[in-house]
Amino acid sequence: MQLCRVPQLAAALLLATLVTAPVEAQARPDTLALSCEEAAALVTKNGAIVLGTGPNIYDRYVSQIRYCSGAEQLKAEWVKTRDNPQCFIGYTCYVPSRDNSLGR
């Protein structure tokens, strides 16, 4: 009878460890700490990536239309980097409508 409780006890201890383990936030790269070349390379290398562009400001940038959803289109994006106040980083995806047909 005692042997049946060992797997249950082990499972309970594992669950308790997972629940109480601290969850580390994954840091997103910050364009303000990167050169223009480094930031653009991250977008190109990953295809799609979330980048911070200032305190509590971030967006998802893509290198090609294939990283957007069906009805979305590409909008060119320039962000501030460590060495360039207007660095072409890649694109964001947006859904065109009558109100934003120019992507603005």
N, C-alpha and C positions, 0 to 999 in steps of 0.2 A: 504494500500500500504506500509506503514511504517513497518508493522509486517513482511512482506516478506523479508525485508532487514536484520532483526535481525539474522537469521540463517547464512546468507552469511557473515555478519560482524563477527560473532562468529567464523566461519570457517576460515576466513582470519586472525583473531587474533591468533588462535591456530596455523595455518601454520607459521605465522611470528615468534611465540615463538619457534617452533620446529626448524626452520631454523637458528635462531640466538643463540640457546642454545649451549654452548660449548660441544664439544664431548670429552669425557675423553678416553684416550688410556687405553686399558686393559693391565695391567702389566703382563708379563709372569714371572714365577718363575725363579730364577737364581741359578744354581747349585753351584756357588761359595759361596753363602750365606747359603746353606743347608748342612746338614750332608749327608753322603753317604746313610744312612738308610732312611732319609727323602726324598731324591731325588728319590731313587728306589721305595719308597712307593707311591709317586705321580704318577709314571708311572703305577704301578700295580693297584692303585685305579681308575685312569681315563681310563685305557686301551690304550689311545692315548693322548699325550699332547705335546705341544711345550714348550721347556725349553731353557732358555738362558744358554750358557756355557762360556761366556766371553763377553767383550765389543763388542756389535754389532754382536755377533755370537749366532745363535740359530738353533735348528733342531727339528724335530718331532720325538718323541720316542714312541714306542709301546710295549705292554706286550705280544702280541700274533699275529700270522699270520692273524687272522680274522680282524685286523685293517689295513691290507694292501689291495691294489687293486689286481685284478685277476692274473696278470702275475708277481707280485712282490714277492720277497722272503725276509726272515729276515736276518739281519746282526747284530751280537752282537756289542754293543757299550759300551765303557768305557769313562767316563768323569771326569774332575777334580771337586771335591766338597770341602767344607770347611775343611774336615778332611781326605780326601783321594785323592791323585793325579791320581789314576786309579780306579775309582768306576764303577762297572758294573751297568749300569742304566736300561738296557733292550735292545731293538732292534730298528733299523731303517729299513724302507722298501726300497728295491731297485729292479730295473729291471735287471736281469742277461743278459749278452750278451757275445759274444766272447771276447770282450776287458776287461770285468770285471767279468769273470766267478767265480772268488774267492771272489767277493763282495768287492773289494778294489778299 
